[in-house]
Amino acid sequence: MKRVGAKSLIVLGVFLFGLYALVLAQKEKLSKARIFLPDTRWDFGYIPKGGSVSHVFKVRNIGEDTLIIVRVRPGCACTMVPLSKDRLAPDETANLEAIFNSEKIRKGKISKSIQIISNDPTKPFEDLHFTANVGGTNSLVKLIPEEVCFDTILQGREAERRLTAENISGEELSIELIDGPKDFVDLNVKKRSLKPGERTEITLRLKKDAPQGSFRTSFTLDFENSKMVRITVPVYGIVTTK
């Protein structure tokens, strides 16, 4: 009986040692990638019904191993989420563009989410959120038109489009660009402060280096006096070689 007891202790000791070694090995295998999202929420403000708007979220790897974005899952079919790259070296950043199409969305305030699944063992699931007021009206400013269409433009040529912002409130109104369009579209706000009833022009210029094909982008403005209104304007068109 004593022999059996001694053998049992030896077997148990070997088993526990092996289990400990296995745990250590598994711990060593855990990825040291660490996901970091500088901003997790975005508000588009007022957008026209049927318009398509976009915002770029940043995804950064602050860990020591390669961060692998396994999947990006939008909350509904109204949202597309193209990712600039799905493998990030330490200290590398990727762009995750949230493109929201309001064509089949009812008027009113909406809230949507995007889930990011990665190999970060401490945060395998991360969420992004965005909000908008679809087809709503405000008491501060009137934009004409509510969206900018470049139609069909020949590649290598510049094109300009303008819209007008009118202060329809009873107070002076300041204008601030919060989020610009894509790099191949220049934007200029002529006046950054409007008295009651005053108007200003907002000019968009499509650059010569705009890529071929259809494009959709947007820009976001804040209008503020004693109140604040945010408006996102859809911008779209087609660049062709013929």
C-alpha positions in Angstrom: 0.0 0.0 0.0 2.9 2.3 0.8 4.4 1.6 -2.7 1.1 2.4 -4.3 0.8 5.6 -2.3 4.4 6.7 -3.2 3.7 5.9 -6.9 0.5 7.9 -6.8 2.3 10.9 -5.3 4.9 10.7 -8.0 2.3 10.4 -10.8 0.3 13.3 -9.3 3.5 15.4 -9.0 4.4 14.7 -12.7 0.8 15.5 -13.7 0.8 18.8 -11.9 4.2 19.8 -13.2 3.0 19.0 -16.7 -0.1 20.9 -16.2 1.8 23.9 -14.9 4.2 23.7 -17.9 1.2 23.6 -20.3 -0.3 26.7 -18.6 2.9 28.6 -19.0 3.3 27.5 -22.6 -0.3 28.7 -23.4 0.4 31.9 -21.6 3.5 32.5 -23.7 1.4 31.8 -26.8 -1.1 34.6 -26.0 -0.7 37.5 -28.4 0.8 40.7 -27.1 -1.1 42.7 -29.7 -3.2 45.5 -28.1 -5.9 47.3 -30.0 -6.5 51.0 -29.3 -9.3 53.2 -30.6 -8.7 56.9 -30.1 -12.4 57.7 -30.8 -15.2 55.2 -30.5 -18.2 57.6 -31.2 -19.2 59.9 -34.0 -22.2 62.1 -34.6 -23.1 63.0 -38.2 -25.7 65.4 -37.0 -28.4 66.3 -39.6 -28.1 64.5 -42.9 -30.5 64.5 -45.9 -32.9 61.6 -46.3 -31.4 59.2 -48.8 -27.9 60.6 -48.5 -24.7 58.6 -48.0 -22.2 59.9 -45.4 -18.9 58.6 -44.1 -16.4 59.0 -41.2 -13.0 57.4 -40.7 -12.2 55.8 -37.4 -8.6 55.1 -36.5 -7.5 51.6 -35.3 -4.0 51.4 -33.7 -1.8 48.6 -32.4 -0.1 49.7 -29.2 1.1 46.2 -28.4 4.2 44.2 -29.1 2.8 41.6 -31.6 1.0 41.9 -34.9 -2.6 43.0 -34.4 -4.9 40.9 -36.6 -8.4 42.3 -37.3 -10.3 39.1 -37.7 -13.6 40.7 -38.7 -15.4 44.1 -38.8 -19.1 43.6 -38.4 -21.6 46.5 -39.0 -24.8 46.6 -37.1 -27.0 46.7 -40.3 -26.9 46.4 -44.1 -27.1 50.2 -44.3 -23.5 50.5 -43.2 -20.3 49.5 -45.1 -17.0 49.3 -43.2 -14.0 49.1 -45.5 -10.7 48.7 -43.6 -7.4 50.0 -45.0 -5.5 46.9 -43.7 -6.2 44.0 -41.4 -2.7 43.3 -40.1 -1.0 46.0 -38.0 2.6 45.9 -36.9 3.3 47.4 -33.4 2.6 51.2 -33.4 0.8 51.0 -36.8 -2.6 52.5 -37.5 -5.3 51.6 -40.0 -8.3 53.5 -41.2 -11.8 52.0 -40.7 -14.3 54.0 -42.8 -18.0 53.9 -41.7 -20.2 54.6 -44.7 -23.8 55.1 -43.8 -26.5 55.0 -46.5 -29.8 56.4 -45.3 -31.8 55.5 -48.4 -33.9 52.8 -46.6 -33.8 54.5 -43.2 -36.8 56.2 -41.7 -36.6 59.9 -40.9 -35.5 60.8 -37.3 -32.6 60.1 -35.0 -30.7 56.9 -35.4 -27.9 55.1 -33.6 -25.8 52.4 -35.2 -22.8 50.2 -34.0 -19.8 48.5 -35.5 -18.1 45.5 -33.9 -14.3 44.9 -34.3 -13.1 41.4 -33.6 -9.3 41.0 -33.2 -6.6 38.8 -31.7 -6.1 41.1 -28.7 -6.7 38.6 -25.9 -7.6 41.5 -23.5 -10.1 43.1 -25.8 -11.2 40.6 -28.5 -14.4 42.5 -29.1 -14.5 46.3 -29.4 -17.5 48.5 -30.5 -17.7 51.8 -32.5 -20.9 53.9 -32.5 -22.3 56.6 -34.7 -25.5 58.7 -34.6 -27.4 60.9 -37.1 -30.6 62.8 -37.5 -32.0 61.6 -40.9 -34.1 64.2 -42.8 -34.6 66.5 -39.9 -34.7 70.3 -39.9 -33.1 72.9 -37.7 -33.6 76.5 -36.7 -30.1 77.9 -37.2 -29.0 77.4 -40.8 -30.3 76.5 -44.2 -28.0 74.8 -46.7 -28.8 74.9 -50.5 -28.4 72.3 -51.9 -28.3 69.7 -49.1 -25.9 67.4 -51.0 -23.2 68.0 -53.6 -23.2 66.1 -56.9 -20.3 66.3 -59.3 -22.1 64.3 -62.0 -19.6 62.7 -64.5 -16.1 64.3 -64.6 -13.3 63.5 -67.1 -10.2 62.2 -65.2 -7.4 64.8 -65.1 -9.7 67.8 -65.1 -10.8 69.9 -62.1 -14.4 70.6 -61.3 -16.1 73.0 -58.8 -19.4 72.9 -57.0 -20.9 75.4 -54.6 -23.5 75.5 -51.9 -24.9 78.3 -49.8 -25.3 78.5 -46.1 -27.8 81.0 -44.7 -28.1 82.1 -41.1 -31.9 81.7 -40.4 -31.5 82.4 -36.6 -31.7 85.7 -34.8 -28.1 85.6 -33.6 -24.7 85.7 -35.1 -23.6 82.3 -36.2 -20.1 80.7 -36.3 -19.1 78.0 -38.8 -16.5 75.3 -38.1 -15.3 72.4 -40.3 -15.2 69.3 -38.1 -14.6 66.5 -40.7 -13.5 67.1 -44.2 -14.1 65.2 -47.4 -11.6 62.8 -49.0 -8.1 64.1 -50.0 -9.0 64.6 -53.7 -11.7 67.2 -52.8 -10.7 70.6 -51.6 -13.2 72.6 -49.5 -13.4 76.3 -48.7 -15.9 78.2 -46.5 -15.8 81.8 -47.6 -17.1 83.3 -44.3 -16.7 81.7 -40.9 -19.2 84.0 -39.1 -22.6 85.0 -40.3 -25.0 87.7 -39.0 -28.7 87.0 -38.9 -30.0 86.6 -42.5 -26.5 86.6 -44.0 -25.2 84.0 -46.4 -21.9 82.5 -47.4 -20.6 80.2 -50.1 -19.0 76.8 -49.5 -16.9 75.8 -52.5 -15.8 72.2 -53.3 -13.1 71.5 -55.9 -12.5 68.1 -57.3 -8.8 67.7 -57.9 -7.1 66.4 -61.1 -5.8 63.4 -59.3 -9.2 62.1 -58.3 -9.3 58.3 -58.9 -11.3 56.8 -61.7 -14.7 55.4 -60.9 -17.7 56.5 -58.7 -17.0 58.1 -55.4 -18.9 59.0 -52.3 -17.6 61.1 -49.4 -19.0 63.8 -47.1 -18.0 66.7 -44.9 -19.3 67.8 -41.5 -19.8 71.4 -40.2 -20.8 72.8 -36.8 -22.9 75.9 -36.7 -23.0 77.6 -33.3 -24.4 80.6 -31.4 -26.3 80.1 -28.2 -27.3 76.8 -29.7 -25.3 74.3 -31.8 -26.2 72.4 -34.9 -24.1 69.8 -36.8 -24.7 69.0 -40.4 -23.1 66.4 -42.7 -23.2 67.0 -46.4 -23.0 64.0 -48.8 -20.6 64.5 -51.8 -20.6 62.1 -54.8 -19.9 61.8 -58.5 -18.2 59.7 -61.2 -14.7 60.2 -62.6 -14.3 58.7 -66.1 -11.6 58.4 -68.7 -14.0 58.9 -71.6 
